[in-house]
């Protein structure tokens, strides 16, 4: 049985909704020095991404929570291609109060992220270290 592009996109939207409605992970402490913390949550506020660097084991997901009054479009580096760690691109646009996880980060590496709509704002740049 074949599905149409519209049905495929509808299924994808439904899956994103289901992921978005999941529970949250505990937040780790912030480290302004940029040293990765062992956390699976990055919170966005008017001050930026906190923590800006996290370390997770392979297979993990990282939850982004938008507690800012503005929407943020979180994406993988480099801008504008977003090809280094496509799992981060699953976060996408977060309106105020929204939360969404990355895909499973399976490959050992360091993944940079940024706000696609404001790519030069260093407050919303960071990295996820998978090790």
PyMOL commands that set and color helices and strands:
alter all, ss='L'
color gray80, all
select helices_A, chain A and resi 5-20+86-90+116-118+122-124
alter helices_A, ss='H'
color red, helices_A
select strands_A, chain A and resi 37-38+41-45+48-50+53-56+63-66+72-76+92-94+99-101+109-115+126-130
alter strands_A, ss='S'
color yellow, strands_A
deselect
rebuild
show_as cartoon
